[in-house]
């Protein structure tokens, strides 16, 4: 399966929206999907949860019933940082466009593009060299 950055972003948004110190995010194949995940298939969500986990975006994850039920404790610092850099739709679309233009679509590459673009935006705002 090809990596779909929009699915990763939707998962991170869904996890952030649901979790707090006491409440995990629960993905259950048999329950209605959150609004963030409605457009994605179960297989796509499952694959991208694993990719986000492998990238270090979650703190605490448990899979049950062959991935049909998943508990995610919270976003990690790295997950929060990546999401902060791609939260804005316009900015996220620019990050995706830059990735496509450069021919890079890995999470590591998209994270670097988002971080670099945010840094340039901040420098521009303050008229820094």
C-alpha positions in Angstrom: 0.0 0.0 0.0 1.2 3.5 -0.8 1.7 6.0 2.0 -1.2 8.5 2.1 0.0 11.6 4.1 -3.7 12.7 4.3 -4.6 9.6 6.1 -1.7 10.0 8.6 -2.8 13.6 9.2 -6.4 12.5 9.7 -5.3 9.9 12.2 -3.2 12.4 14.1 -6.1 14.9 14.2 -8.5 12.2 15.4 -6.1 11.0 18.2 -5.4 14.6 19.3 -9.2 15.4 19.3 -10.1 12.4 21.5 -7.2 11.9 23.9 -6.4 13.5 27.2 -4.5 12.3 30.3 -7.1 9.7 31.1 -8.8 9.0 27.8 -7.2 7.0 24.9 -8.2 7.1 21.3 -10.0 3.9 20.4 -10.2 2.7 16.8 -12.8 -0.1 16.4 -13.5 -1.5 13.0 -17.1 -2.3 14.1 -17.9 1.2 15.3 -18.7 4.3 13.3 -15.5 6.1 12.2 -14.7 9.6 13.5 -15.4 12.4 11.0 -11.6 12.7 10.4 -11.4 9.0 9.2 -14.7 8.7 7.3 -13.2 8.8 3.9 -10.6 6.0 4.5 -11.0 2.2 4.4 -10.3 0.0 7.4 -7.2 -1.4 5.6 -5.9 2.1 4.9 -6.5 3.3 8.5 -4.8 0.2 9.9 -1.8 0.5 7.6 -1.4 4.2 8.4 -1.8 3.8 12.2 1.1 1.3 12.0 3.2 3.7 9.9 2.5 6.6 12.3 3.4 4.3 15.2 6.6 3.2 13.5 7.5 6.9 12.9 7.2 7.5 16.7 4.0 9.6 16.5 2.2 7.8 19.4 2.8 7.2 23.1 1.3 3.8 23.9 -0.5 1.7 21.4 -2.1 -1.7 21.8 -3.6 -3.8 19.0 -6.4 -6.3 19.6 -8.2 -8.8 17.4 -5.7 -8.6 14.5 -6.0 -4.8 14.4 -9.8 -4.6 14.4 -9.5 -2.8 17.8 -6.7 -0.4 18.6 -6.0 1.7 21.7 -3.7 4.7 21.3 -2.7 6.4 24.5 -1.8 9.8 23.0 0.4 11.6 20.5 4.0 11.7 21.3 6.0 14.9 21.3 7.1 14.1 17.8 3.4 13.4 16.8 2.3 16.8 18.2 5.2 18.6 16.5 4.4 17.1 13.1 0.7 17.8 13.5 1.4 21.4 14.6 3.3 21.9 11.4 0.6 20.5 9.1 -2.6 21.4 11.0 -3.5 24.4 8.7 -5.1 23.1 5.5 -3.5 25.7 3.3 -0.1 25.1 4.8 -0.5 21.3 4.6 -1.4 21.5 0.9 1.7 23.5 0.3 3.8 20.8 2.1 2.2 18.1 0.0 2.8 20.1 -3.2 6.4 20.6 -2.4 6.8 16.9 -1.6 5.2 16.0 -4.9 7.3 18.5 -6.8 10.5 17.1 -5.2 9.3 13.5 -5.7 9.5 12.7 -2.0 6.6 11.3 0.0 8.0 9.6 3.0 7.0 10.7 6.5 10.5 11.6 7.3 10.7 13.8 4.1 7.3 15.4 4.7 8.2 16.1 8.3 11.4 17.9 7.2 9.5 19.9 4.5 6.9 21.0 7.1 9.6 21.9 9.6 11.6 23.8 7.0 8.6 25.6 5.6 7.4 26.6 9.0 10.9 27.9 9.8 10.9 30.0 6.6 7.5 31.4 7.4 8.6 32.4 10.8 11.7 34.1 9.5 9.7 35.9 6.8 7.2 37.1 9.4 10.0 38.7 11.5 12.0 39.8 8.4 15.0 37.7 9.5 17.7 36.6 7.1 
